[in-house]
Amino acid sequence: MGRYVERKSSAHNARNLFCLLQLFVAICVIVTFVGYYYLTKFTDFGILTRASFGAEVHPNFSLPKVISVEEFAVRLYFLVDVFVWSGLFVLLPTIAMGAGFPLIASFAYSEHAGAGRTAGTVYCFNVVGNAIGGLITGFILLPVLGTEQTVLVFIGIGGSFLFMISATLGRPPLVLRRVATAAVVGCTVILLFPGRGDLYSIIHTCPTPGSSVLLEEGFDGVVLAHDKGDRVQVYINGMLHGSRPSSFHAALALKAIEFAPHLENALIIGFGSGIFLDALLKSNQLKQVTLVELSPSLMKNLEKVPPIREIMLDPRLRIIVDDGRRFLIRTKQKFDLIMLDPLRSIEAYSNNLNSREFCRLVLDRLADDGIAFMWQDEQKVLSRTRASVFPYLQKHGAFCLGSRTPISQDVRRAGGALSKYPAPEREAIEALFRTSSAFGYEGDKDYLVFHTRGYPVNEDWRPVTEYFLGLIAIEKFKKLLIGSGQPGKVEPYRRWDMRP
C-alpha cells in the first residue's frame, strides 16, 4: 500500500485514497441493504432468507435416506449459507476498512517517531476506537434508533468523506456540485431505505395474514413477535423461541406438575412465549412462581400482547430479569419445581445451563422432594451429564426429570390446571398424552448410563453439545463401534453402576 501511495500524484495521495475507501464502504452498505430488502420482499430471493432463518443447524451434514433434488439443493445450501450472508453484507466493506489501516499509518509516520512506534500508536487508537464504537452502537444507538436508522447514521458518516477529498483526477473540487450530489443521493437513500422494523419483518414472515409485528431492539438482542389475537410467534435474535397457543408445550408443563409432589414454590428459567408459566399459574397448589428471564427486551415486547400481559399481572408471579445461572448462585431459596427450557443445546453459551456444574447448582436449589424438569433436544451427552449429578433421574421422550429422592407420578396433580384450558386445547393436550412419544417413559438413571456409555459429559470448560459438528462425528463413530446396525434390534440392558 505504501508503494502504491508513493507512485500516485498529489491528487491521489494517501488522504484522498482513505476518504475514497470510506465513501466506498458507505456505497456498499447502501447497495447491500436496499438491494437485500427489495429483493427479499418482492422476488424469489426471499426463499434463501426464509430457508436460512427457518433452519436451526448451520452447517447441516445430515441427509435423509431418500432425498429429492430440491431437498438435496437445500441441504447443500445449508452447508454454505453462513458464508453467503457474511460475504454479501461484510466482505467488501471489511476489505476496504482493512486497507484503511496502512493508509492512516502513512499519515502519522514521521522520521522522529519511527515506523514501529507509529504503527503501534495507530493500532492502539484503532482498537480503542472499535471498542468505544461497539459500546455506543450496542448500548445507545441500536436501542434508541433501531437497526435501520443506525445504519443510515453510519452511511451518512461515510458519505461525509465526499467533502474531504481535496481533488479528483487532478481537477479542483467543486463544492456546490458535491453538495447537490450528496443532497440528491441522500434524499433518495432515505426514501428507499427500509423503515424501523421493516428489515426484520421481511426476515420473519408472518405466519397468518393480518398479524401485527411487535419489535423490540435492546442491548440484549432483537425480539420480534407476530401477534394476531391469541396467536403469537416469538423470535429472539433470528431464532424461533416460542409460539402461542402450543398444546405440546402446555402438555409438557402439565406433565411436570404430575411429577411434583408439592407445588407451592416453583422456578422457571426462560420465558419463551409464557406457555410453561401459564400452565403453572393454572395450578391451585401454586403459591409463588419465580420467573428468571435474561432478556428485558423479550419481556418488554411481550407485554404488548394482552393475553401475556394478563399472565404477568398474576400476584403469585415474581419476575427477575437476570441470568438464570447467576440467580441460582445468589439465591438460597429452595424450590419444589425447577423448569428449564431456555436454549437449544447447539446455541452459543447454552452450556451455561447444560453443564455438570449447572446441574449440581440446580440440585442444590431443589427442595427435599423437589423435581427438576429439563427439556432435552439431544439424547446422549445431555442424558449422561444429568445422570452424573442427579441421584434419581427419569428420561422421557422430550425431557428429563431429576431429583434427590425417588420420582413418582400422580396424574391427579395436574387435573385442576388441565380443566382450566378451553375444551379444544384440553382435548389436544389429552390426545398428546395418549399418542405422542415425547411423553413416553424411556428409562431411569441406570438405563441412561448404560445407553450413553462412552459419550462425554458437558462441563463448564468443555461444552460438547455446543460443538455439534464434533458431536455428530462422535455419534457416527459410536454407531460403528457398538451399534447393531440392524433395524429393530434392541441392545441388552443391564444394571450399571456409575460414579460421577
C-alpha positions as CSV (number, residue, x, y, z in Angstrom):
1,M,0.0,0.0,0.0
2,G,2.9,2.4,0.8
3,R,4.5,1.8,-2.6
4,Y,1.1,2.4,-4.2
5,V,0.6,5.7,-2.4
6,E,4.1,6.8,-3.3
7,R,3.5,6.2,-7.0
8,K,0.4,8.4,-7.2
9,S,0.3,12.1,-7.9
10,S,-0.6,14.6,-5.2
11,A,-4.3,14.4,-6.4
12,H,-4.3,10.7,-5.3
13,N,-2.3,10.8,-2.1
14,A,-3.0,8.7,0.9
15,R,-5.5,11.0,2.4
16,N,-7.7,11.1,-0.7
17,L,-7.5,7.3,-1.1
18,F,-8.5,6.9,2.5
19,C,-11.5,9.1,2.0
20,L,-12.5,7.3,-1.1
21,L,-12.4,4.0,0.7
22,Q,-14.8,5.3,3.4
23,L,-17.1,6.5,0.7
24,F,-16.9,3.1,-1.0
25,V,-17.9,1.4,2.3
26,A,-21.0,3.7,2.6
27,I,-21.9,2.9,-1.0
28,C,-21.5,-0.9,-0.4
29,V,-23.8,-0.7,2.6
30,I,-26.5,1.3,0.7
31,V,-26.5,-1.1,-2.2
32,T,-26.5,-4.2,0.1
33,F,-29.2,-3.1,2.5
34,V,-31.6,-1.6,-0.1
35,G,-31.0,-4.4,-2.6
36,Y,-31.4,-7.1,0.0
37,Y,-34.6,-5.6,1.3
38,Y,-36.4,-5.2,-2.0
39,L,-35.1,-8.5,-3.5
40,T,-36.3,-10.4,-0.4
41,K,-39.6,-8.7,-0.3
42,F,-40.6,-8.8,-4.0
43,T,-38.6,-11.6,-5.6
44,D,-37.8,-15.3,-5.2
45,F,-34.5,-14.2,-3.5
46,G,-36.6,-14.3,-0.3
47,I,-36.5,-18.1,-0.4
48,L,-32.9,-18.0,0.6
49,T,-33.7,-15.8,3.6
50,R,-36.6,-17.9,4.8
51,A,-34.5,-21.1,4.4
52,S,-31.6,-19.8,6.5
53,F,-33.8,-18.4,9.3
54,G,-36.0,-21.4,9.3
55,A,-33.2,-23.8,10.0
56,E,-31.6,-24.4,13.4
57,V,-28.4,-26.2,12.4
58,H,-25.7,-24.5,10.2
59,P,-24.0,-26.3,8.6
60,N,-26.2,-29.4,8.4
61,F,-24.4,-32.5,7.3
62,S,-27.3,-34.9,7.9
63,L,-29.1,-36.4,4.8
64,P,-32.2,-38.5,4.8
65,K,-32.1,-41.9,3.2
66,V,-34.4,-40.8,0.4
67,I,-33.9,-37.3,-0.9
68,S,-35.3,-35.3,-3.8
69,V,-33.3,-33.0,-6.0
70,E,-34.9,-30.0,-4.3
71,E,-34.1,-31.3,-0.8
72,F,-30.5,-32.0,-1.8
73,A,-30.2,-28.4,-3.1
74,V,-31.5,-27.1,0.2
75,R,-29.1,-29.2,2.3
76,L,-26.2,-28.2,0.1
77,Y,-27.2,-24.5,0.6
78,F,-27.2,-25.1,4.4
79,L,-23.5,-26.1,4.1
80,V,-22.5,-22.6,2.8
81,D,-25.3,-20.2,3.8
82,V,-23.3,-18.7,6.7
83,F,-20.6,-17.8,4.1
84,V,-23.2,-16.5,1.7
85,W,-24.6,-13.9,4.1
86,S,-21.3,-12.8,5.6
87,G,-19.9,-12.4,2.1
88,L,-22.9,-10.4,0.9
89,F,-23.0,-8.0,3.8
90,V,-19.5,-7.5,5.1
91,L,-16.9,-8.9,2.7
92,L,-16.3,-5.7,0.6
93,P,-16.7,-3.3,3.5
94,T,-14.2,-5.3,5.6
95,I,-11.6,-5.3,2.8
96,A,-12.0,-1.6,2.4
97,M,-11.8,-0.9,6.1
98,G,-8.7,-3.1,6.4
99,A,-7.0,-1.2,3.6
100,G,-7.5,2.0,5.6
101,F,-5.2,1.0,8.4
102,P,-1.9,1.2,6.5
103,L,-3.1,4.5,4.9
104,I,-3.7,6.0,8.4
105,A,-0.3,4.7,9.4
106,S,1.2,6.5,6.4
107,F,-0.4,9.8,7.6
108,A,1.0,9.5,11.0
109,Y,4.5,8.4,10.1
110,S,7.4,10.6,10.9
111,E,11.1,10.0,10.9
112,H,11.3,11.1,14.5
113,A,8.7,8.5,15.8
114,G,9.8,5.7,13.5
115,A,7.7,3.1,11.7
116,G,7.3,0.8,14.7
117,R,6.1,3.4,17.2
118,T,3.8,4.9,14.6
119,A,2.2,1.6,13.7
120,G,1.8,0.8,17.4
121,T,0.1,4.1,18.2
122,V,-2.3,3.8,15.3
123,Y,-3.1,0.3,16.2
124,C,-3.8,1.3,19.8
125,F,-6.2,4.0,18.8
126,N,-7.8,1.7,16.3
127,V,-8.6,-0.9,19.0
128,V,-9.8,1.7,21.5
129,G,-12.0,3.3,18.8
130,N,-13.5,0.0,17.8
131,A,-14.3,-0.8,21.5
132,I,-15.9,2.6,22.1
133,G,-17.8,2.4,18.8
134,G,-19.2,-1.0,19.7
135,L,-20.3,0.1,23.1
136,I,-22.0,3.2,21.7
137,T,-23.7,1.3,18.9
138,G,-24.8,-1.6,21.1
139,F,-25.9,0.2,24.2
140,I,-27.2,3.5,22.8
141,L,-27.8,3.7,19.0
142,L,-29.5,0.3,18.4
143,P,-31.9,0.5,21.3
144,V,-32.7,4.2,20.6
145,L,-32.7,4.4,16.8
146,G,-33.1,0.8,15.7
147,T,-31.0,-1.1,13.2
148,E,-32.2,0.7,10.1
149,Q,-31.7,4.2,11.4
150,T,-28.4,3.3,12.9
151,V,-27.1,2.0,9.6
152,L,-28.4,5.3,8.0
153,V,-26.3,7.3,10.5
154,F,-23.2,5.4,9.6
155,I,-24.0,5.7,5.9
156,G,-24.2,9.5,6.4
157,I,-20.8,9.5,8.2
158,G,-19.3,7.5,5.4
159,G,-20.8,9.8,2.8
160,S,-19.4,12.9,4.5
161,F,-16.0,11.8,3.4
162,L,-17.0,13.0,-0.1
163,F,-16.3,16.6,1.2
164,M,-12.9,15.7,2.5
165,I,-11.4,14.7,-0.9
166,S,-9.2,17.6,-1.9
167,A,-9.2,16.8,-5.7
168,T,-10.5,14.2,-8.1
169,L,-8.5,13.2,-11.2
170,G,-6.4,16.3,-10.9
171,R,-9.4,18.7,-11.0
172,P,-10.1,21.2,-8.3
173,P,-13.0,20.2,-6.0
174,L,-16.4,21.6,-7.0
175,V,-18.2,22.2,-3.6
176,L,-21.6,23.1,-5.0
177,R,-21.6,20.0,-7.2
178,R,-20.7,17.8,-4.3
179,V,-23.4,19.4,-2.1
180,A,-26.0,18.9,-4.8
181,T,-24.9,15.3,-5.4
182,A,-25.0,14.5,-1.7
183,A,-28.4,16.0,-1.3
184,V,-29.9,14.1,-4.2
185,V,-28.3,10.8,-3.2
186,G,-29.1,11.3,0.5
187,C,-32.8,12.0,-0.2
188,T,-33.1,9.0,-2.5
189,V,-31.4,6.7,0.1
190,I,-33.7,7.9,2.9
191,L,-36.8,7.3,0.7
192,L,-35.7,3.9,-0.4
193,F,-34.1,2.7,2.8
194,P,-36.3,0.3,4.9
195,G,-38.0,2.0,7.9
196,R,-37.6,0.9,11.5
197,G,-38.6,-2.8,11.9
198,D,-39.1,-3.4,8.1
199,L,-35.8,-5.3,7.8
200,Y,-36.8,-7.9,10.5
201,S,-40.4,-8.0,9.2
202,I,-39.3,-9.4,5.9
203,I,-36.8,-11.8,7.5
204,H,-39.5,-13.4,9.7
205,T,-42.6,-13.9,7.5
206,C,-46.0,-13.5,9.3
207,P,-47.5,-17.0,9.9
208,T,-51.0,-15.8,9.3
209,P,-52.4,-12.9,7.3
210,G,-53.3,-9.9,9.3
211,S,-50.8,-10.4,12.1
212,S,-49.2,-7.3,13.6
213,V,-45.5,-7.1,14.1
214,L,-44.1,-6.2,17.5
215,L,-40.4,-5.3,17.6
216,E,-38.1,-4.5,20.5
217,E,-34.4,-3.8,20.0
218,G,-32.3,-3.6,23.1
219,F,-28.7,-4.0,24.2
220,D,-29.5,-7.7,24.9
221,G,-30.9,-8.6,21.5
222,V,-33.6,-8.2,18.9
223,V,-37.1,-9.6,19.7
224,L,-39.8,-9.8,17.1
225,A,-43.3,-11.2,17.7
226,H,-46.2,-11.8,15.3
227,D,-49.4,-11.1,17.1
228,K,-52.9,-12.0,16.0
229,G,-55.3,-12.1,18.9
230,D,-54.4,-15.3,20.9
231,R,-51.9,-16.5,18.3
232,V,-48.3,-15.3,18.8
233,Q,-44.9,-16.3,17.5
234,V,-41.7,-15.1,19.2
235,Y,-38.3,-14.7,17.6
236,I,-35.2,-13.9,19.6
237,N,-32.1,-12.9,17.6
238,G,-33.4,-14.5,14.5
239,M,-34.4,-17.8,16.1
240,L,-38.0,-19.0,16.9
241,H,-38.3,-19.3,20.6
242,G,-41.9,-20.0,21.2
243,S,-45.5,-19.7,20.0
244,R,-48.9,-19.5,21.4
245,P,-51.1,-21.4,21.6
246,S,-49.0,-24.6,21.9
247,S,-50.7,-27.7,23.2
248,F,-47.4,-29.5,23.1
249,H,-45.6,-27.2,25.5
250,A,-48.7,-26.9,27.7
251,A,-48.7,-30.7,27.9
252,L,-45.0,-30.6,28.9
253,A,-45.7,-28.3,31.8
254,L,-48.7,-30.3,33.0
255,K,-46.6,-33.4,32.9
256,A,-44.0,-31.7,35.1
257,I,-46.8,-30.9,37.6
258,E,-47.8,-34.6,37.7
259,F,-44.3,-35.5,39.0
260,A,-44.0,-32.7,41.6
261,P,-45.3,-34.0,45.0
262,H,-45.6,-30.4,46.2
263,L,-46.0,-27.3,44.1
264,E,-46.1,-24.3,46.4
265,N,-42.9,-22.7,45.1
266,A,-41.7,-23.1,41.5
267,L,-38.9,-21.6,39.4
268,I,-38.9,-21.2,35.6
269,I,-35.7,-20.2,33.8
270,G,-36.5,-18.8,30.4
271,F,-39.9,-17.2,29.5
272,G,-40.2,-18.2,25.8
273,S,-43.8,-17.3,25.0
274,G,-45.1,-17.9,28.5
275,I,-46.6,-21.4,27.9
276,F,-44.9,-23.0,30.9
277,L,-45.7,-20.1,33.2
278,D,-49.4,-20.1,32.1
279,A,-49.7,-23.8,32.9
280,L,-48.2,-23.5,36.4
281,L,-50.4,-20.5,37.2
282,K,-53.4,-22.6,36.4
283,S,-52.5,-25.0,39.3
284,N,-54.4,-24.5,42.5
285,Q,-51.5,-25.7,44.6
286,L,-49.1,-23.0,43.5
287,K,-48.4,-20.1,45.9
288,Q,-45.5,-18.5,44.2
289,V,-43.6,-18.9,40.9
290,T,-40.3,-17.1,40.1
291,L,-39.6,-16.4,36.5
292,V,-36.0,-15.6,35.6
293,E,-35.5,-14.2,32.1
294,L,-32.2,-12.9,30.7
295,S,-33.7,-10.6,28.1
296,P,-35.5,-7.5,29.2
297,S,-36.3,-6.8,25.5
298,L,-38.3,-10.0,25.4
299,M,-40.4,-9.1,28.5
300,K,-40.9,-5.6,27.3
301,N,-42.1,-6.7,23.8
302,L,-44.4,-9.4,25.0
303,E,-46.1,-7.1,27.5
304,K,-47.7,-5.6,24.4
305,V,-49.7,-8.8,23.9
306,P,-52.9,-8.7,26.0
307,P,-53.1,-12.4,27.0
308,I,-49.4,-12.4,28.0
309,R,-49.8,-9.2,29.9
310,E,-52.6,-10.7,31.9
311,I,-50.3,-13.6,32.9
312,M,-47.6,-11.1,34.0
313,L,-50.1,-9.4,36.3
314,D,-50.8,-12.5,38.4
315,P,-49.9,-11.7,42.1
316,R,-48.2,-15.1,42.6
317,L,-45.6,-14.2,39.9
318,R,-42.2,-12.8,40.7
319,I,-40.3,-11.7,37.6
320,I,-36.5,-11.4,37.8
321,V,-34.5,-10.1,34.8
322,D,-31.2,-11.9,35.3
323,D,-29.0,-14.7,34.1
324,G,-30.6,-18.0,35.3
325,R,-27.3,-19.4,36.5
326,R,-26.3,-16.3,38.3
327,F,-29.7,-16.2,40.0
328,L,-29.2,-19.8,41.3
329,I,-25.8,-18.9,42.6
330,R,-27.1,-15.9,44.5
331,T,-30.3,-17.3,45.9
332,K,-30.6,-19.6,48.9
333,Q,-34.2,-20.4,48.2
334,K,-35.4,-24.0,47.7
335,F,-37.9,-24.8,45.0
336,D,-40.5,-27.6,44.7
337,L,-40.2,-27.5,40.9
338,I,-37.5,-26.0,38.6
339,M,-38.3,-25.9,34.9
340,L,-35.6,-25.4,32.2
341,D,-36.4,-24.7,28.6
342,P,-34.3,-21.6,27.7
343,L,-32.0,-22.5,24.8
344,R,-31.3,-25.2,22.2
345,S,-28.2,-27.2,23.1
346,I,-26.4,-26.2,19.9
347,E,-26.7,-22.4,20.6
348,A,-23.8,-20.4,21.8
349,Y,-23.5,-20.3,25.6
350,S,-26.2,-22.8,26.1
351,N,-23.7,-24.9,28.0
352,N,-24.1,-22.5,30.9
353,L,-27.4,-24.2,31.5
354,N,-26.4,-27.7,30.3
355,S,-23.1,-28.4,32.1
356,R,-22.5,-30.8,35.0
357,E,-21.7,-27.8,37.2
358,F,-25.0,-26.2,36.5
359,C,-26.9,-29.4,37.2
360,R,-25.2,-29.5,40.6
361,L,-26.4,-26.0,41.2
362,V,-30.0,-27.0,40.3
363,L,-29.8,-30.0,42.6
364,D,-28.7,-27.8,45.4
365,R,-31.7,-25.5,44.9
366,L,-34.3,-28.3,44.9
367,A,-36.4,-28.9,48.0
368,D,-36.0,-32.3,49.6
369,D,-38.6,-33.9,47.3
370,G,-38.3,-31.3,44.5
371,I,-38.3,-32.0,40.8
372,A,-36.1,-30.6,38.1
373,F,-37.8,-30.6,34.7
374,M,-35.3,-30.3,31.9
375,W,-36.2,-30.1,28.2
376,Q,-33.9,-32.3,26.1
377,D,-33.2,-31.9,22.4
378,E,-30.0,-34.0,22.4
379,Q,-30.2,-37.5,23.8
380,K,-26.7,-38.7,24.6
381,V,-24.5,-36.1,26.1
382,L,-27.2,-34.3,28.0
383,S,-28.5,-37.6,29.4
384,R,-25.1,-38.6,30.6
385,T,-24.4,-35.2,32.0
386,R,-27.5,-35.1,34.1
387,A,-27.0,-38.8,35.2
388,S,-23.6,-37.8,36.6
389,V,-25.3,-35.4,39.0
390,F,-28.9,-36.3,40.0
391,P,-29.3,-39.2,42.4
392,Y,-32.6,-40.1,40.7
393,L,-33.3,-39.5,37.0
394,Q,-36.0,-40.4,34.6
395,K,-35.8,-40.0,30.8
396,H,-39.0,-39.4,28.8
397,G,-39.2,-38.7,25.1
398,A,-38.6,-34.9,25.2
399,F,-37.5,-34.2,28.7
400,C,-35.6,-35.4,31.8
401,L,-36.7,-35.4,35.4
402,G,-34.1,-35.1,38.1
403,S,-34.4,-35.3,41.9
404,R,-32.6,-36.2,45.1
405,T,-35.4,-38.6,46.1
406,P,-37.3,-41.4,44.1
407,I,-39.6,-39.9,41.4
408,S,-43.3,-40.8,41.3
409,Q,-46.1,-39.7,39.1
410,D,-49.7,-38.8,40.0
411,V,-51.8,-37.7,37.1
412,R,-54.4,-36.2,39.5
413,R,-51.9,-33.4,40.4
414,A,-52.4,-31.7,37.0
415,G,-56.1,-32.2,36.8
416,G,-57.1,-28.9,38.2
417,A,-54.8,-27.0,35.8
418,L,-55.9,-29.0,32.8
419,S,-59.5,-28.3,33.5
420,K,-58.9,-24.6,33.1
421,Y,-57.9,-24.8,29.5
422,P,-60.5,-24.3,26.7
423,A,-62.1,-27.5,25.6
424,P,-60.4,-27.7,22.2
425,E,-56.9,-27.2,23.7
426,R,-57.7,-29.6,26.6
427,E,-58.7,-32.3,24.1
428,A,-55.5,-31.7,22.1
429,I,-53.4,-32.0,25.3
430,E,-55.1,-35.2,26.3
431,A,-54.5,-36.6,22.8
432,L,-50.8,-35.8,23.1
433,F,-50.6,-37.7,26.4
434,R,-52.1,-40.7,24.8
435,T,-50.3,-40.8,21.5
436,S,-47.1,-38.7,21.5
437,S,-43.7,-40.4,22.0
438,A,-42.4,-37.1,23.5
439,F,-44.2,-38.1,26.8
440,G,-43.3,-41.8,26.8
441,Y,-41.1,-43.2,29.6
442,E,-37.7,-44.4,28.4
443,G,-35.8,-45.4,31.5
444,D,-34.1,-44.5,34.7
445,K,-30.6,-43.3,35.6
446,D,-29.1,-46.8,35.2
447,Y,-30.7,-47.2,31.8
448,L,-29.3,-43.9,30.7
449,V,-25.8,-44.6,31.9
450,F,-25.8,-47.9,30.0
451,H,-27.1,-46.4,26.8
452,T,-24.8,-43.4,26.9
453,R,-21.6,-45.3,27.7
454,G,-18.6,-43.8,26.0
455,Y,-20.2,-40.4,25.5
456,P,-18.5,-37.3,27.1
457,V,-20.1,-35.1,29.8
458,N,-20.8,-31.4,29.3
459,E,-18.6,-29.4,31.6
460,D,-18.2,-25.7,32.0
461,W,-14.9,-25.7,30.1
462,R,-15.9,-28.5,27.8
463,P,-19.2,-27.6,26.1
464,V,-19.6,-30.7,24.0
465,T,-23.1,-30.1,22.7
466,E,-22.3,-26.6,21.6
467,Y,-19.7,-28.1,19.2
468,F,-22.4,-30.1,17.5
469,L,-20.2,-31.0,14.4
470,G,-17.8,-32.8,16.7
471,L,-20.7,-34.5,18.4
472,I,-22.1,-35.7,15.1
473,A,-18.7,-37.3,14.4
474,I,-18.8,-39.0,17.9
475,E,-22.2,-40.3,17.3
476,K,-21.3,-41.8,13.9
477,F,-18.2,-43.4,15.5
478,K,-20.3,-44.9,18.3
479,K,-22.7,-46.4,15.8
480,L,-19.8,-48.1,14.1
481,L,-18.3,-49.3,17.3
482,I,-21.2,-50.5,19.4
483,G,-24.3,-50.2,17.2
484,S,-26.0,-53.3,16.0
485,G,-26.7,-51.8,12.5
486,Q,-29.9,-54.0,12.4
487,P,-33.3,-52.2,12.3
488,G,-35.4,-53.2,15.3
489,K,-32.7,-54.9,17.3
490,V,-32.5,-53.5,20.8
491,E,-29.3,-53.6,22.8
492,P,-29.4,-55.7,26.0
493,Y,-30.0,-53.6,29.2
494,R,-28.3,-54.5,32.5
495,R,-27.8,-52.7,35.7
496,W,-24.9,-50.3,35.5
497,D,-23.1,-48.6,38.4
498,M,-21.8,-45.2,37.7
499,R,-19.7,-42.9,39.8
500,P,-19.9,-39.3,38.9
